[in-house]
Amino acid sequence: MAATKIIDAPRNGHEMAPLNTRARGDGTHGVTIVLTAPQRNSVQSVDIPGGDPERAAWSGKMQFFLSIIGYSVGLGNIWRFPYLCQQNGGGAFLIPFMIMLILEGIPLFLIELGMGQRMRLGALGVWNTIHPWLGGIGISSCIVTLFVALYYNVIITWVFFYLFNSFRYPLPWSTCPTNGTGFALEECAKSSETTYFWYRTTLDAAPSMDEPGGLKWWIVLCLMLSWTIVFFIVMKGIQSSGKVVYFTSLFPYIVLTIFFIRGITLRGAGAGLMHMYTPKVEKLLEPTVWLDAATQVFYSFGLAFGSLIAFGSYNTPKNNCVRDVLLVSVCNAVTAIYASVVIFAILGFKATMNVDRCVASNTDILVRHAFLENKNATTLEYEHAMDKLKDTEKTLFQMSECTLSKELDNAAEGTGLAFIVFTQAIVELPGKPFWAVLFFTMLLPTGTGLADRHLEGMIAVIFIYGHERFTEDIYQMTGYRPGLYWQLTWRYIGPVIMVCILASSIVFMVIRNPTYGAWNAELGVVEQKEYPRWVMGIALSMIMAGVLPMPIVFLMRSFQCLKVDLDIHQGSIRRNETTASTKEMIDNDDDEDDENDFSGPALGGHVKTQSDFSDDDEEDKPMTMRMMMMRPTTTSNVLNVPTSRKQQNYKKDAYDV
């Protein structure tokens, strides 16, 4: 009978264990069945035994680090963190932010990055590998990521519109449009130039959601452009997006530095910084401040979207992911503080200019009513005249309160900060178009990066996959064994914080009626209105779409209505190892050279069998990923390679010599 020779065929992570591999004495072995997956194009084929050998990889450490920075550092650092600092105690807000960063952000960051690097899989594959019942978490993260991508692409659309208008001189939001008689439009005069340009020119906002205004062709074209650019960035995976990060990650820092140098030289910059960072310690007693700090950490790091898992999966198994997590975390926090300095230096200048205009307007009124002799009165004379007036007289004369603190308290976040407040500050700068182009070009790359899922994904890794096994995985990859800090935050502190955030979010949604800002053209102001029922229905359906995959997949797989398919997470089923019926067929003679190899099958190390361990060793050692993969399975074949003829894209070869 002819012997069957083992051919070193390309491995794709779906190999079955050699059958009858005990040496026969003549140098030959038994039969090896290899399932060969279809070849895929990739950037760089990395031969990593046990993983996906054809999975794309980063071209270098710098590319990975810039990609993580570009993903983590985004709009949340530039237009949300400064607002939260100003509203939640100024410099005192840094205390809860840093606490939440240490107790919540960094531990969860390592979980996602480490699991992706260990298993070399995306979000779908990682959760299916941890346990088939958890496959719905990966699906949910993909759905929510889609919703977030829709939101960010709309922001990019608005940025494009403002960027194109920044090349006009004068800037279209620097003055109010005029009517046929040469006077400014009443709607613009009642609001402001930048507010009018945002609500009327850019959005052409309808009075309410129940009165749709139809499509705006300029917005539609910009939206098509934004989706086209995103497509070309990601169409080849990290082969295309990995090169773009050299621009998208570094350019915002260059622009922030330019604005920083210009901002600190402006009049009023110091007042803006003092107003922002003056600590109001009493604010720390408010629970909402801590909730804002915790949500900002999630918002800033981009946790639980599955992207960090994907980033980690392109690393080599021996990459020091712990060091990467710490570096990115520090960079993220420093960037948020740095951006806050830049924003409030510019806003301090804007507030100073507004106070000057307010004083000039009040001075005209005082001169008109003979409270001052002329408009060139000194500051002391102006304040003395204002003190003489009663509150009723100030109201009668329509005089405004001109204080720097009042102007700085009227801060905004999100679109209000970028498209109304900051654009007004740009108008006051010399060379307005240059600064406008620079600012909106900076927002473009920060917008191209992408609560219950947080709770279930951390619990899944630590309490189902096992914190001992994950600790062992980190040790195998980096040589560093996570200590007490990591264990406490993973097992106790993190879940408690997650539960508090989830409970608080539900309570706030129940007791607060969600509202949106509608533009009132007659008054030139934004009015708060409650969402219509049909909008709340859409919101509820989006929430359910992001939550339902988890219980659905859990129930279907627990009742074996849905079995694991190799195509769902290609490469996650490494080997069909020994079972009780095939244990005796394992060739122990070939394992002598791998006595001290602790890398495990996922890293190309020795695949140990149940016979390699004594009963005492089994009781003393914690379960690791390596030990889990070789446990005998006699009752369930959920993770066995399917034998259905539907798997037509895999071929089975036997080579006889």
C-alpha positions as CSV (number, residue, x, y, z in Angstrom):
1,M,0.0,0.0,0.0
2,A,1.5,3.3,-1.0
3,A,2.3,5.7,1.7
4,T,0.7,9.1,1.8
5,K,3.1,12.0,2.0
6,I,2.3,15.3,3.8
7,I,2.6,18.2,1.5
8,D,3.5,21.6,2.9
9,A,0.5,23.3,1.3
10,P,-0.3,27.0,2.0
11,R,-2.1,27.3,5.2
12,N,-5.1,29.5,5.6
13,G,-6.1,28.9,9.2
14,H,-8.6,26.1,8.5
15,E,-6.3,23.1,8.6
16,M,-7.6,19.9,10.3
17,A,-5.2,18.0,12.5
18,P,-3.1,15.3,10.9
19,L,-4.8,11.9,11.1
20,N,-2.8,8.9,12.2
21,T,0.4,10.9,12.5
22,R,2.2,8.4,14.6
23,A,5.4,7.4,12.8
24,R,5.3,3.9,11.2
25,G,9.0,3.3,11.4
26,D,9.6,3.8,7.6
27,G,9.7,7.6,7.9
28,T,6.2,8.0,6.5
29,H,3.1,9.3,8.1
30,G,-0.6,9.0,7.6
31,V,-2.9,11.3,5.8
32,T,-3.3,15.1,6.1
33,I,-6.5,16.7,5.0
34,V,-6.1,20.4,4.2
35,L,-9.0,22.8,3.6
36,T,-7.6,25.5,1.3
37,A,-9.5,28.8,1.3
38,P,-9.7,30.9,-1.9
39,Q,-6.8,33.2,-2.4
40,R,-7.3,36.8,-1.4
41,N,-5.5,40.0,-2.4
42,S,-3.7,41.6,0.5
43,V,-1.2,44.2,1.2
44,Q,1.4,42.1,2.8
45,S,1.2,38.4,3.4
46,V,2.7,37.7,6.7
47,D,3.4,34.0,7.6
48,I,2.0,33.7,11.0
49,P,1.3,30.1,11.9
50,G,-2.1,29.6,13.5
51,G,-3.4,33.0,12.3
52,D,-4.5,34.2,9.0
53,P,-1.3,34.0,7.0
54,E,-2.6,36.2,4.2
55,R,-4.1,38.9,6.5
56,A,-2.9,42.4,5.6
57,A,-0.4,43.9,8.0
58,W,0.9,47.3,8.8
59,S,3.9,48.3,6.7
60,G,5.6,49.6,9.9
61,K,5.1,50.6,13.5
62,M,4.6,54.3,12.6
63,Q,1.7,53.5,10.2
64,F,-0.1,51.6,13.0
65,F,0.6,54.3,15.6
66,L,-0.6,57.1,13.3
67,S,-3.7,55.1,12.4
68,I,-4.6,54.6,16.1
69,I,-4.0,58.3,16.8
70,G,-6.0,59.4,13.8
71,Y,-8.9,57.2,14.9
72,S,-8.8,58.1,18.6
73,V,-8.0,61.8,18.3
74,G,-10.9,63.4,16.4
75,L,-13.8,65.8,16.7
76,G,-14.4,64.8,20.3
77,N,-11.1,66.3,21.3
78,I,-11.6,69.5,19.3
79,W,-15.2,70.5,19.7
80,R,-16.6,68.5,22.7
81,F,-13.9,68.4,25.3
82,P,-13.4,72.2,25.5
83,Y,-17.1,72.7,25.9
84,L,-17.3,70.0,28.7
85,C,-14.4,71.7,30.5
86,Q,-16.1,75.0,30.4
87,Q,-19.5,73.7,31.6
88,N,-18.2,71.3,34.2
89,G,-15.9,73.2,36.5
90,G,-13.1,74.4,34.2
91,G,-9.8,72.9,35.2
92,A,-11.6,70.9,37.9
93,F,-13.1,68.8,35.1
94,L,-9.6,67.3,34.4
95,I,-9.9,65.4,37.7
96,P,-12.9,63.2,36.8
97,F,-11.7,63.0,33.2
98,M,-8.3,61.6,34.2
99,I,-9.8,59.2,36.8
100,M,-12.2,57.8,34.2
101,L,-9.4,57.6,31.7
102,I,-7.3,55.5,34.1
103,L,-10.1,53.3,35.5
104,E,-12.2,52.9,32.4
105,G,-10.6,54.0,29.1
106,I,-7.1,52.5,29.3
107,P,-8.2,49.0,30.5
108,L,-11.0,48.7,27.9
109,F,-8.6,50.0,25.2
110,L,-6.1,47.2,26.0
111,I,-8.9,44.6,25.9
112,E,-10.0,45.5,22.4
113,L,-6.5,46.0,21.0
114,G,-5.1,42.9,22.7
115,M,-7.9,40.6,21.5
116,G,-7.6,41.7,17.9
117,Q,-3.8,41.2,18.0
118,R,-4.1,37.8,19.7
119,M,-6.6,36.3,17.4
120,R,-5.7,38.3,14.3
121,L,-9.4,38.7,13.4
122,G,-11.9,41.5,13.1
123,A,-14.8,42.2,15.4
124,L,-17.0,39.4,14.0
125,G,-14.3,36.8,14.2
126,V,-13.2,37.7,17.7
127,W,-16.6,37.4,19.3
128,N,-17.4,34.2,17.5
129,T,-14.1,32.8,18.6
130,I,-14.6,33.7,22.3
131,H,-17.9,31.9,22.2
132,P,-20.3,31.3,19.3
133,W,-23.2,32.6,21.4
134,L,-21.5,36.0,21.5
135,G,-21.4,36.5,17.7
136,G,-24.1,39.1,17.9
137,I,-21.8,41.6,19.7
138,G,-19.7,41.8,16.6
139,I,-22.8,42.3,14.4
140,S,-24.1,45.0,16.7
141,S,-20.8,46.8,16.6
142,C,-20.8,46.8,12.8
143,I,-24.4,48.2,12.7
144,V,-23.7,51.0,15.2
145,T,-20.5,51.8,13.3
146,L,-22.6,52.2,10.2
147,F,-24.9,54.7,12.0
148,V,-21.9,56.6,13.2
149,A,-20.4,56.7,9.7
150,L,-23.6,58.2,8.4
151,Y,-23.4,60.9,11.1
152,Y,-19.7,61.7,10.4
153,N,-20.2,61.9,6.7
154,V,-22.9,64.5,7.1
155,I,-20.4,66.5,9.2
156,I,-17.8,66.1,6.4
157,T,-20.5,67.4,4.0
158,W,-21.0,70.6,6.0
159,V,-17.2,71.0,6.3
160,F,-16.8,70.7,2.5
161,F,-19.5,73.4,1.9
162,Y,-17.7,75.8,4.3
163,L,-14.3,74.9,2.9
164,F,-15.4,75.8,-0.6
165,N,-16.9,79.1,0.6
166,S,-13.7,79.9,2.4
167,F,-12.1,80.7,-0.9
168,R,-14.4,83.6,-1.4
169,Y,-13.5,87.2,-0.4
170,P,-15.1,88.6,1.6
171,L,-16.2,85.5,3.5
172,P,-19.9,85.0,2.9
173,W,-20.6,84.7,6.7
174,S,-18.8,87.9,7.5
175,T,-21.7,90.2,6.5
176,C,-25.5,90.0,6.2
177,P,-27.0,89.8,2.8
178,T,-29.0,92.9,1.7
179,N,-32.5,93.3,0.3
180,G,-33.5,95.4,-2.7
181,T,-33.2,98.7,-0.7
182,G,-29.6,98.1,0.3
183,F,-30.4,97.2,4.0
184,A,-29.5,94.0,5.7
185,L,-32.1,91.3,5.7
186,E,-34.2,91.5,8.9
187,E,-33.7,87.8,9.6
188,C,-29.9,88.2,9.6
189,A,-30.0,91.4,11.5
190,K,-32.0,89.8,14.3
191,S,-29.6,87.0,14.7
192,S,-26.0,87.3,13.5
193,E,-24.0,86.9,10.3
194,T,-22.6,83.5,11.2
195,T,-25.9,82.2,12.6
196,Y,-27.8,83.2,9.5
197,F,-25.2,81.6,7.2
198,W,-25.4,78.4,9.1
199,Y,-29.2,78.0,9.4
200,R,-30.4,79.8,6.3
201,T,-27.6,79.6,3.7
202,T,-26.1,76.2,4.5
203,L,-29.0,74.2,5.9
204,D,-31.9,76.3,4.7
205,A,-33.6,74.8,7.7
206,A,-37.3,74.3,7.8
207,P,-39.4,75.6,10.7
208,S,-39.8,72.0,12.1
209,M,-39.3,68.4,11.2
210,D,-42.9,68.1,10.3
211,E,-42.4,70.6,7.5
212,P,-39.6,69.1,5.3
213,G,-38.0,71.6,2.9
214,G,-36.9,69.1,0.3
215,L,-33.4,68.3,-0.9
216,K,-30.8,71.1,-1.2
217,W,-28.7,70.5,-4.3
218,W,-25.5,72.0,-2.8
219,I,-25.7,69.7,0.2
220,V,-26.4,66.7,-1.9
221,L,-23.3,67.3,-4.1
222,C,-21.1,67.8,-1.0
223,L,-22.6,64.6,0.5
224,M,-21.7,62.6,-2.7
225,L,-18.2,64.0,-2.6
226,S,-17.7,63.0,1.0
227,W,-18.8,59.4,0.4
228,T,-16.7,59.2,-2.7
229,I,-13.6,60.3,-0.8
230,V,-14.3,57.8,2.0
231,F,-14.7,55.1,-0.5
232,F,-11.3,55.7,-2.1
233,I,-9.7,55.9,1.3
234,V,-11.0,52.5,2.4
235,M,-11.5,50.6,-0.8
236,K,-8.2,48.6,-0.5
237,G,-8.2,48.3,3.3
238,I,-5.1,49.4,5.0
239,Q,-3.2,49.5,1.7
240,S,-5.0,52.7,0.9
241,S,-6.1,54.0,4.3
242,G,-2.7,53.1,5.9
243,K,-1.0,55.6,3.6
244,V,-3.6,58.3,4.1
245,V,-3.0,58.4,7.9
246,Y,0.3,60.2,7.4
247,F,-1.8,63.2,6.4
248,T,-5.0,62.7,8.4
249,S,-3.1,62.1,11.6
250,L,-0.4,64.7,11.4
251,F,-2.1,67.6,9.6
252,P,-4.5,68.4,12.5
253,Y,-1.6,68.8,14.8
254,I,0.1,71.1,12.4
255,V,-3.0,73.3,12.1
256,L,-3.6,73.3,15.9
257,T,0.0,74.5,16.4
258,I,-0.5,77.3,13.9
259,F,-3.7,78.4,15.6
260,F,-2.0,78.1,19.0
261,I,0.8,80.4,17.9
262,R,-1.6,82.9,16.5
263,G,-4.2,82.5,19.3
264,I,-1.9,83.3,22.2
265,T,-0.8,86.5,20.6
266,L,-4.4,87.8,20.3
267,R,-5.9,90.3,22.7
268,G,-8.1,88.5,25.2
269,A,-6.5,85.1,24.8
270,G,-5.3,85.1,28.4
271,A,-8.8,85.9,29.6
272,G,-10.2,83.0,27.7
273,L,-7.7,80.6,29.1
274,M,-8.2,81.8,32.6
275,H,-12.0,81.5,32.3
276,M,-11.7,77.9,31.0
277,Y,-9.1,76.5,33.4
278,T,-10.1,78.3,36.6
279,P,-11.2,75.3,38.7
280,K,-14.7,75.3,40.2
281,V,-14.2,72.4,42.6
282,E,-17.8,72.5,43.8
283,K,-18.9,71.2,40.4
284,L,-17.3,67.8,41.3
285,L,-20.2,67.1,43.7
286,E,-22.6,66.9,40.7
287,P,-23.1,63.4,39.3
288,T,-23.6,64.7,35.8
289,V,-20.0,65.9,35.8
290,W,-18.7,62.4,36.3
291,L,-21.1,61.0,33.8
292,D,-19.9,63.6,31.2
293,A,-16.3,62.6,32.0
294,A,-17.0,58.9,31.5
295,T,-18.9,59.4,28.2
296,Q,-16.2,61.7,26.9
297,V,-13.6,58.9,27.4
298,F,-15.7,56.5,25.3
299,Y,-16.4,59.3,22.8
300,S,-12.7,60.2,22.6
301,F,-11.2,56.6,22.3
302,G,-13.9,55.2,20.0
303,L,-14.4,52.2,22.2
304,A,-16.8,49.3,21.4
305,F,-17.1,50.0,17.7
306,G,-14.9,47.1,16.6
307,S,-12.4,49.4,14.9
308,L,-9.7,48.9,17.6
309,I,-10.1,45.2,17.3
310,A,-9.5,45.5,13.6
311,F,-6.5,47.7,14.1
312,G,-4.9,45.3,16.5
313,S,-5.5,42.3,14.1
314,Y,-3.1,43.8,11.6
315,N,-0.3,43.7,14.2
316,T,2.3,41.0,14.5
317,P,1.6,38.7,17.5
318,K,4.7,39.8,19.3
319,N,3.8,43.5,19.2
320,N,3.9,45.3,22.5
321,C,0.2,46.3,22.6
322,V,0.4,47.4,26.3
323,R,3.0,50.1,25.4
324,D,0.8,51.1,22.4
325,V,-2.2,51.6,24.7
326,L,-0.3,53.7,27.2
327,L,1.2,55.9,24.5
328,V,-2.0,56.5,22.7
329,S,-3.9,57.2,25.9
330,V,-1.4,59.9,26.9
331,C,-1.4,61.3,23.4
332,N,-5.2,61.4,23.5
333,A,-5.4,63.3,26.8
334,V,-2.7,65.7,25.9
335,T,-4.3,66.4,22.5
336,A,-7.7,67.2,24.2
337,I,-6.0,69.7,26.6
338,Y,-4.0,71.2,23.8
339,A,-7.0,71.6,21.6
340,S,-8.9,73.3,24.5
341,V,-6.1,75.8,24.9
342,V,-6.3,76.7,21.2
343,I,-10.1,76.9,21.1
344,F,-10.4,79.1,24.2
345,A,-7.5,81.4,23.2
346,I,-9.5,82.1,20.0
347,L,-12.8,82.4,21.9
348,G,-11.2,84.7,24.4
349,F,-10.3,87.0,21.5
350,K,-13.8,86.8,20.1
351,A,-15.4,87.5,23.5
352,T,-13.1,90.6,23.9
353,M,-14.2,91.9,20.5
354,N,-17.9,91.4,21.4
355,V,-17.4,93.3,24.6
356,D,-15.9,96.2,22.7
357,R,-18.8,96.3,20.4
358,C,-21.2,96.1,23.2
359,V,-19.5,99.0,25.1
360,A,-19.5,101.0,21.9
361,S,-23.3,100.4,21.4
362,N,-24.0,101.4,25.0
363,T,-21.8,104.5,24.7
364,D,-23.9,105.7,21.7
365,I,-27.0,105.3,23.8
366,L,-25.5,107.2,26.7
367,V,-24.4,110.1,24.5
368,R,-27.8,110.2,22.8
369,H,-29.5,110.6,26.1
370,A,-26.9,113.0,27.5
371,F,-25.5,110.7,30.1
372,L,-22.1,111.2,28.4
373,E,-20.6,114.2,26.6
374,N,-19.0,112.4,23.7
375,K,-18.1,108.9,22.4
376,N,-14.5,109.3,23.4
377,A,-15.2,108.9,27.1
378,T,-12.8,106.9,29.2
379,T,-13.5,103.5,30.7
380,L,-13.9,105.1,34.1
381,E,-16.4,107.7,32.8
382,Y,-18.4,104.9,31.0
383,E,-18.6,102.8,34.1
384,H,-19.6,105.8,36.2
385,A,-22.5,106.6,33.8
386,M,-23.7,103.0,33.7
387,D,-23.8,102.9,37.5
388,K,-26.1,105.9,37.6
389,L,-28.7,104.2,35.5
390,K,-31.4,102.0,37.1
391,D,-32.2,98.6,35.8
392,T,-35.5,99.8,34.4
393,E,-33.7,102.6,32.5
394,K,-31.3,100.1,31.0
395,T,-34.2,97.9,29.9
396,L,-36.0,101.0,28.5
397,F,-33.0,102.1,26.5
398,Q,-32.3,98.5,25.3
399,M,-28.8,98.5,26.8
400,S,-26.8,95.2,27.1
401,E,-24.6,93.9,29.8
402,C,-21.1,94.0,28.6
403,T,-19.0,91.5,30.6
404,L,-16.3,89.1,29.4
405,S,-17.6,86.3,31.6
406,K,-21.0,86.5,30.1
407,E,-19.6,86.2,26.6
408,L,-17.4,83.3,27.5
409,D,-20.3,81.5,29.2
410,N,-22.1,81.5,25.9
411,A,-19.9,78.7,24.7
412,A,-21.1,76.0,22.4
413,E,-20.2,72.5,21.4
414,G,-20.3,70.4,18.2
415,T,-21.7,72.2,15.1
416,G,-22.5,75.3,17.1
417,L,-18.8,75.7,18.0
418,A,-17.4,74.8,14.6
419,F,-19.8,76.6,12.3
420,I,-21.1,79.5,14.4
421,V,-18.8,80.5,17.2
422,F,-15.4,79.7,15.7
423,T,-16.4,81.1,12.3
424,Q,-17.3,84.4,14.0
425,A,-13.8,84.4,15.6
426,I,-12.2,83.8,12.2
427,V,-14.0,86.9,10.9
428,E,-12.1,89.0,13.4
429,L,-8.7,87.8,12.3
430,P,-6.6,89.5,9.6
431,G,-6.4,87.4,6.5
432,K,-9.8,85.8,7.1
433,P,-10.0,83.4,4.1
434,F,-6.6,81.8,5.0
435,W,-7.6,81.0,8.6
436,A,-11.0,79.7,7.3
437,V,-9.4,77.3,4.8
438,L,-6.9,76.2,7.4
439,F,-9.6,75.5,10.0
440,F,-12.0,73.5,7.8
441,T,-9.2,71.6,6.2
442,M,-8.2,70.5,9.7
443,L,-11.8,69.3,10.4
444,L,-11.8,67.0,7.3
445,P,-9.3,64.4,8.5
446,T,-10.7,64.4,12.1
447,G,-14.1,63.6,10.7
448,T,-13.0,60.6,8.6
449,G,-12.1,58.5,11.7
450,L,-14.9,56.5,13.0
451,A,-23.4,52.3,25.9
452,D,-24.8,48.9,26.3
453,R,-22.3,47.2,23.9
454,H,-19.5,48.5,26.1
455,L,-20.9,46.6,29.1
456,E,-21.5,43.3,27.3
457,G,-18.1,43.4,25.4
458,M,-16.0,43.9,28.5
459,I,-18.0,41.3,30.5
460,A,-17.6,38.9,27.6
461,V,-13.8,39.0,27.5
462,I,-13.2,39.0,31.3
463,F,-15.9,36.7,32.6
464,I,-16.5,34.3,29.6
465,Y,-13.2,34.2,27.8
466,G,-11.5,34.6,31.2
467,H,-9.3,37.2,32.7
468,E,-6.6,34.6,33.5
469,R,-6.5,33.5,29.9
470,F,-6.4,37.0,28.6
471,T,-3.7,37.9,31.1
472,E,-1.7,34.9,29.7
473,D,-2.3,36.0,26.2
474,I,-0.9,39.5,27.0
475,Y,2.1,37.8,28.6
476,Q,2.7,35.6,25.6
477,M,2.6,38.5,23.2
478,T,4.5,41.2,25.2
479,G,6.4,39.4,28.0
480,Y,4.5,41.6,30.4
481,R,2.0,40.1,32.8
482,P,-0.8,42.5,33.7
483,G,-0.8,43.1,37.5
484,L,-3.2,44.2,40.2
485,Y,-4.3,47.5,38.4
486,W,-5.4,45.7,35.3
487,Q,-7.2,42.9,37.2
488,L,-9.1,45.3,39.5
489,T,-10.2,47.5,36.6
490,W,-11.1,44.6,34.3
491,R,-13.0,42.5,36.9
492,Y,-14.6,45.0,39.3
493,I,-14.2,48.7,38.7
494,G,-14.8,48.7,35.0
495,P,-18.1,46.8,35.2
496,V,-19.4,49.0,38.0
497,I,-18.7,52.1,36.0
498,M,-20.4,50.6,33.0
499,V,-23.5,49.7,35.0
500,C,-23.7,53.3,36.4
501,I,-23.3,54.9,33.0
502,L,-25.9,52.6,31.4
503,A,-28.4,53.2,34.3
504,S,-27.8,56.9,34.3
505,S,-28.3,57.1,30.5
506,I,-31.6,55.2,30.8
507,V,-32.8,57.5,33.6
508,F,-31.9,60.6,31.7
509,M,-33.7,59.4,28.6
510,V,-36.8,58.7,30.6
511,I,-37.0,61.9,32.7
512,R,-35.9,64.3,29.9
513,N,-37.9,64.8,26.8
514,P,-35.5,64.9,23.8
515,T,-35.6,68.2,22.0
516,Y,-34.0,69.7,18.9
517,G,-33.2,73.2,17.8
518,A,-35.6,74.6,15.1
519,W,-34.9,77.8,13.3
520,N,-37.5,80.6,13.7
521,A,-37.0,82.9,10.7
522,E,-39.3,85.6,12.0
523,L,-37.5,86.0,15.3
524,G,-34.0,85.0,14.0
525,V,-33.5,82.6,16.9
526,V,-33.3,78.9,17.6
527,E,-36.3,77.4,19.4
528,Q,-36.3,74.1,21.2
529,K,-39.0,71.7,20.1
530,E,-39.9,68.1,21.0
531,Y,-39.2,65.4,18.5
532,P,-42.3,64.1,16.5
533,R,-43.4,60.6,17.3
534,W,-42.3,59.3,13.9
535,V,-38.8,60.6,14.6
536,M,-38.8,58.9,18.0
537,G,-39.9,55.7,16.2
538,I,-36.9,55.9,13.8
539,A,-34.6,56.5,16.8
540,L,-36.1,53.5,18.6
541,S,-35.7,51.3,15.6
542,M,-32.0,52.3,15.3
543,I,-31.5,51.4,18.9
544,M,-33.2,48.0,18.5
545,A,-31.1,47.4,15.3
546,G,-27.9,47.8,17.4
547,V,-29.1,45.7,20.3
548,L,-31.3,42.8,18.9
549,P,-28.4,41.0,17.1
550,M,-26.9,40.0,20.5
551,P,-30.0,38.1,21.9
552,I,-31.0,36.8,18.5
553,V,-27.6,35.2,17.8
554,F,-27.4,34.0,21.4
555,L,-30.8,32.2,21.2
556,M,-30.3,30.8,17.7
557,R,-26.9,29.3,18.5
558,S,-27.9,28.1,22.0
559,F,-30.7,26.1,20.4
560,Q,-28.5,25.2,17.5
561,C,-30.6,27.0,14.9
562,L,-27.5,28.7,13.6
563,K,-24.2,27.0,13.5
564,V,-20.7,28.5,13.1
565,D,-19.8,29.1,9.5
566,L,-16.1,29.4,8.5
567,D,-17.0,32.3,6.2
568,I,-18.3,34.4,9.1
569,H,-14.9,34.7,10.7
570,Q,-12.4,33.4,8.2
571,G,-9.4,32.1,10.0
572,S,-10.9,32.0,13.5
573,I,-11.2,28.2,13.5
574,R,-7.6,27.2,13.7
575,R,-7.6,23.4,14.0
576,N,-9.9,20.5,14.7
577,E,-7.7,19.1,17.5
578,T,-7.8,15.9,19.4
579,T,-10.9,14.4,20.8
580,A,-11.4,11.4,23.0
581,S,-11.5,9.2,19.9
582,T,-8.4,10.5,18.2
583,K,-6.1,11.2,21.1
584,E,-4.1,8.1,20.6
585,M,-3.4,9.0,17.0
586,I,-1.3,12.0,17.9
587,D,2.4,11.7,17.3
588,N,4.1,12.5,20.6
589,D,7.5,11.8,19.2
590,D,7.4,15.0,17.1
591,D,6.8,17.1,20.1
592,E,10.1,16.7,21.8
593,D,11.6,19.9,20.3
594,D,8.6,21.9,21.5
595,E,8.9,21.2,25.2
596,N,9.7,24.8,26.1
597,D,7.5,26.5,23.4
598,F,4.8,28.4,25.2
599,S,3.6,30.5,22.3
600,G,0.5,28.4,21.7
601,P,-1.2,27.4,18.4
602,A,-2.3,31.0,17.7
603,L,1.3,32.1,17.5
604,G,2.6,29.0,15.7
605,G,3.8,27.1,18.7
606,H,3.4,23.5,19.7
607,V,-0.2,22.2,19.9
608,K,-0.2,20.2,23.1
609,T,-2.7,17.5,23.8
610,Q,-4.5,16.4,26.9
611,S,-1.8,13.8,27.5
612,D,0.8,16.5,27.9
613,F,-0.6,17.6,31.2
614,S,-0.7,15.8,34.5
615,D,-3.7,16.0,36.8
616,D,-1.8,18.1,39.2
617,D,-0.8,20.5,36.5
618,E,-4.3,20.8,35.4
619,E,-5.5,21.8,38.8
620,D,-2.7,24.3,39.4
621,K,-2.6,26.1,36.1
622,P,-5.3,28.7,35.1
623,M,-7.1,28.0,31.9
624,T,-5.5,29.8,29.0
625,M,-6.5,30.2,25.4
626,R,-4.0,27.4,24.5
627,M,-5.4,25.0,27.0
628,M,-9.0,25.8,26.0
629,M,-8.3,25.0,22.3
630,M,-7.1,21.4,23.1
631,R,-9.8,20.4,25.6
632,P,-11.5,17.2,24.5
633,T,-15.0,17.8,23.1
634,T,-17.2,14.8,22.9
635,T,-20.7,16.3,23.0
636,S,-20.7,19.4,20.8
637,N,-19.5,19.8,17.3
638,V,-20.4,23.4,16.9
639,L,-16.8,24.4,16.1
640,N,-16.0,21.4,13.9
641,V,-15.4,22.0,10.3
642,P,-18.7,21.7,8.4
643,T,-19.0,18.7,6.1
644,S,-21.9,20.0,4.2
645,R,-21.6,20.2,0.4
646,K,-22.4,23.8,0.6
647,Q,-18.8,24.5,1.4
648,Q,-18.0,24.4,-2.3
649,N,-15.3,27.1,-2.0
650,Y,-13.0,24.7,-0.1
651,K,-11.2,21.8,-1.7
652,K,-9.9,18.6,0.0
653,D,-6.7,17.2,-1.4
654,A,-4.9,13.9,-0.6
655,Y,-1.5,13.3,-2.1
656,D,-0.4,9.7,-2.6
657,V,3.2,8.8,-3.3
